[in-house]
Structures are given as structure tokens and as C-alpha cells.
Amino acid sequence: MKQHENFPLIPIKKGDGVWLIDTDGNRYLDAVSSWWVNLFGHNNPRIKEAIKQQLDTLEHVMLAGFTHAPVVELSEKLGKLTGLGHAFYASDGASATEIALKMSFHYWRNSGKPQKTQFISLQNSYHGETLGALGVTDVAIFKDTYAPLLMQSAQMPSPDFRLAEAGESAEDFALRCADALEKYVSTHHAQLAAFIIEPLVQCAAGMGMYHPIYLQRAREICTQYNVHLIADEIAVGFGRTGTMFACEQANMSFDTLRTNGFISRSHTVNTVRPELVEGLPYENKQTEVCQIADFICLSKGITGGYLPLSCVLTKDEIYQGFYDDSTVRGFLHSHSYTGNPLACSAALATLAIFESDNVIESNKAKTAYIQTKMQALTHFPIQHLRHQGMISAFDVMTQNTHFAKDCYAAALNNGLLIRPIGNTIYFMPPYTITESEIDFMIQATVKVLQKLI
């Protein structure tokens, strides 16, 4: 708070596509999608219109004993996309994490295994900043102050390929980390409720990326030892990693690697069949995600960045664990704005854009263009230039302990909004970004690095 005495807040008056415009008319290219939430640009006409139409009929009704068309339609569409046919709604990512943790714990209690109360996550993981979410988060600046209030969890070695030994491939490092996971789970599985993981990219760890084989091995291990796997797709879902959900790449990647003989060691996969829910349309066969996850947490981009909404999806087996005449065996968790109709309408408009504009496929060309243009940065002292779908990042080799703040300020002076994580600069722009806007983003970054390095 005190820092803003010397670095005032910027009053934003308007949004236009990838641009934010302040009260003085200065324009900033939003290269971080306003903290990873905006998918299709600010002031998007289709999402705005959906919210306006819904506002004319119903702004909100509680979901306790009631329902409404937008939440039913959204639940069916998300079930169709993931194969996880049961949805529980809240308003933000941390709340989704809390719901998944509580639901896993409560499921085991209802299933006669009350000793399964512990959770594991990855080193450097981030899952939110409410108390339960902080309990499975491993970012010291957020967690240390509140440590006396938090439940204890164990952190498994991160498969972030930047941590691999010299000469070790990303795949081999991921398998080595998975071996460490199996060693821990094999010893502690009787007490473990769930393993929560950010699929493919640990965003708050400086966009730490890892090989998808780790997800397959994690699924094998959790299946073998009867531990839930929670996929935190809050930041990486809805196309950020190049597929609708990051978990899909574990299935596709594994099949490709196995078929072509690229896997260096033999690993038997216990395929988990999708739990299909009667009455929901699964004919499009997009059910890969549930082969990996018992729970999937969604938020951020779910509404295109327009209104707060989060969702936890799970499979029929988990749902049945709460299906009982006894109230105390039900999942008792309440949010006043659960399944808000306005937010659900924004989410439905967002999904409609994905379908009508063939977004996942069209993003591939933009991803390739960004990768090509980022080669202009390679003459600077950087390392680990990396990409995962529409997420790009690199680490700046600097001794400046204030690099993140200095870089943020210098970028704003060049009309660019980026927020480095430590010495990691990353781009996660809205999908509506054009080639000329990508050129501006990279050119502004070059100017920033020339000033700071």
C-alpha cells in the first residue's frame, strides 16, 4: 500500500479489445489478460449482449431449492466438454479449490475411510489464498504469514523442466519426479485424500512448464493407491495451453508417445473410463479430461473475464457418495451467488465463441507467430524461452532484486501491461490479439529490456 505513494494507481476508464485506456487517454496492451481472465478482449460485444439479455429476465436466484436455465445449460455444456457430469458453483478460483478439497475429504468420510484427511501438492504450487487453498499452496510470500492458521500438507518434487539436471530431458525429469511421487503415495496413501495439481503450467511459479507424461503417471499412481486427483485448471483452462483443458494433452500426448515408441521406459496406464451421466449429450466424445481428473476446478476465463464465477466438476462416483437421505452426508457448502444467472450467461457466450470461431485451432497460428517474434529477445541475457499454447515466458538473468517492479513500470511507460513473476517475463494475452499487436508487444518488451539490462 505504501508503495503507491511513489507509484500511483492507474485509473482505467475503458477497455477496447486487448487495450486498456486510462483517464488521460494513455493506452496499454493487456498482455496478461488482466490476471489471466480475459479471453476475447475487453468490451466484447457478444459477451456484453448475453449479459444484457439475461439482465432483462433474471439477475439472480438462490440455487437452494431453485434452478434456472443458464446454470442448467452451462452445466450440461461443461459436462459435455469434460465428461465430468456434476457441477458445483462458486465465485472465484480459491473457492473452487476449497470446494474440491472439502468434497474429497467428505467423500472419503462418507465412504467409511475417515482417516483419509491429508493432501499433497507440488513444490512451488499455487491454488489460492483462502485458508484451505493456502494449505496446499507452496509460495512463501503468500503462505508464511498465515502458517499458524493452515492445515499441513506435503509437497512433491515439481516436474518444472527448469529444475532438471544438465542433459536431462523434460520427459525423463518428469518421470523422475513421478517416481518420487509414487514413493511418497505408496507409503502414505491410507491417510491421503487427494493430490491437487496445476496441469502442465505452474503459473505463479513463474510459468513453470512440464512434460504431460507427469499427469499420466500421476493418474496411474492415484488410481493404484486410491487417492483423488484434483486438476486445478483455474488459470490454464479454456484454451490457454493449446487445448480446451490442459489435462487433455496428457491423454493425447501419451497415446502419441506410446504409438511412436518415444517413451523411454515402460509404464502401464490404468485407463479410467468416463462416468457418463444419463441425459447429457456426450456424442462429441470430448471426454478426455476425466481420464485424468476426479475433480476439475475452473474459474478465470470461464466467463471470458467479465463476471466472477467458478465451478468444480466431478464424476458420478463422487456424486453418489453424497446421495443419501441424511443431511449430514450431503455436501454442505454455500455461496450466496452460486450459479449466478448473469455470470452463467457470460460463460455460455464465451463457450459459444469457442465453438463458432474455432478458437483452439485459430490460436495455433497466433502461437506460432508469437514464438517466431520472440526470437528477437534471444540476444538478451535470458534463458528458458518457453511456450505452452497461448502462454509464453522467459527468465531474465539479472541481479536486480527489484526487477519485477522496475520492469512493470518501464513496460507501462511503453504502453504495455506485463507483470513479471520474479525475473520471469510472460505473455498471456487475450485470444483476439492480432499480428500487429503481437509485434507491438514484443517491440515494447525489447525496449524495456534495453533499458533495464
C-alpha positions, 0 to 999 in steps of 0.5 A: 500500500505504501508503495503507491505513494511513489507509484500511483494507481492507474485509473482505467476508464475503458477497455477496447479489445486487448487495450486498456485506456486510462483517464488521460487517454494513455493506452496499454496492451493487456498482455496478461489478460488482466490476471489471466481472465480475459479471453476475447478482449475487453468490451466484447460485444457478444459477451456484453449482449448475453449479459444484457439479455439475461439482465432483462429476465433474471439477475439472480436466484438462490440455487437452494431449492431453485434452478434456472436455465443458464446454470442448467445449460452451462452445466450440461455444456461443461459436462459435455466438454469434460465428461465430468457430469456434476457441477458445483458453483462458486465465485472465484478460483480459491473457492473452487479449490476449497470446494474440491478439497472439502468434497474429497475429504467428505467423500472419503468420510462418507465412504467409511475411510475417515482417516483419509484427511491429508493432501499433497501438492507440488513444490512451488504450487499455487491454488489460492489464498483462502485458508484451505487453498493456502494449505496446499499452496507452496509460495512463501510470500503468500503462505508464511504469514498465515502458517499458524492458521493452515492445515499441513500438507506435503509437497512433491518434487515439481516436474518444472523442466527448469529444475532438471539436471544438465542433459536431462530431458523434460520427459525423463525429469518428469518421470523422475519426479513421478517416481518420487511421487509414487514413493511418497503415495505408496507409503502414505496413501491410507491417510491421503485424500487427494493430490491437487495439481496445476496441469502442465503450467505452474503459473505463479511459479513463474510459468513453470512448464512440464512434460504431460507424461507427469499427469499420466503417471500421476493418474496411474499412481492415484488410481493404484493407491486410491487417492483423488486427483484434483486438476486445478485448471483455474488459470490454464483452462479454456484454451490457454495451453493449446487445448480446451483443458490442459489435462487433455494433452496428457491423454493425447500426448501419451497415446502419441508417445506410446504409438511412436515408441518415444517413451523411454521406459515402460509404464502401464496406464490404468485407463479410467473410463468416463462416468457418463451421466444419463441425459447429457449429450456426450456424442462429441466424445470430448471426454478426455479430461476425466481420464485424468481428473476426479475433480476439475476446478475452473474459474478465470476465463470461464466467463471470458473475464467479465463476471466472477464465477467458478465451478468444480466438476466431478464424476458420478462416483463422487456424486453418489457418495453424497446421495443419501437421505441424511443431511449430514452426508450431503455436501454442505457448502454455500455461496450466496451467488452460486450459479449466478444467472448473469455470470452463467450467461457470460460463460455460455457466450464465451463457450459459444465463441469457442465453438463458432470461431474455432478458437483452439485451432485459430490460436495455433497460428497466433502461437506460432507467430508469437514464438517466431517474434520472440526470437528477437529477445534471444540476444538478451541475457535470458534463458528458458524461452518457453511456450505452452499454447497461448502462454509464453515466458522467459527468465531474465538473468539479472541481479536486480532484486527489484526487477519485477517492479522496475520492469512493470513500470518501464513496460507501462511507460511503453504502453504495455501491461506485463507483470513479471513473476520474479525475473520471469517475463510472460505473455498471456494475452487475450485470444483476439490479439492480432499480428500487429499487436503481437509485434507491438508487444514484443517491440515494447518488451525489447525496449524495456529490456534495453533499458533495464539490462 
